[in-house]
């Protein structure tokens, strides 16, 4: 782990020239003002909700006040964004069907990728007693699958559409959840590997396609 932490800054520095060379400048509207009330309300809402949900382990009474505060901040955020001339998030964008589809795909991507990988980590090390080396090999297997899956997804998108590519990715994620649901004390390492392969293939088909959907 120490070796990985030591190499982290070097890898981060390596990404700087790559970003300068290949990432285009973001289009900016120079006369647009920053929506400080909207940003503050959104941040307050998210912090209250996240901390409130974490307090559910101590009972509903411990979480309810924070969740109510988060809900109130969310209501204010929507009210403010609909009335200000320079909203941080123009809510009219949600009238676009393709954008909503991309948001839903993004939610599925984030929840399933973070959730299932977290479950895998606990399952492999705590429930099954595998070493961290075995867990690392499983995650490397996933990375080895996700990279070519992303390349294949790009080719599929040029031949079909971003929508079809994302739907295939979502189908693979659904299949991965089914495989993970079968995990038990006697599940073989091969089945666990299959679950990882299906999951990361789905992630590879979804992640690069969301911005263009």
Protein Blocks (a to p, Z undefined) as FASTA:
>chain_A
ZZmmmmmmmmmmmmmmmmmmmmccddddfklccdfklmmmmmmmmmmmmmmmmmmmnojk
lmmmmmmmmmmmmmmmmmmmmmmmbdfbdfklmmpmklmmmmmmmmmmmmmmmmmmmmmm
mmmmmmnopafklmmmmmmmmmmmmmmmmmmmmmmmmmmcmklmmmmmmmmmmmmmmmmm
mpcfklcfklmmmmmmmmmmmmmmmmmmmmmZZ
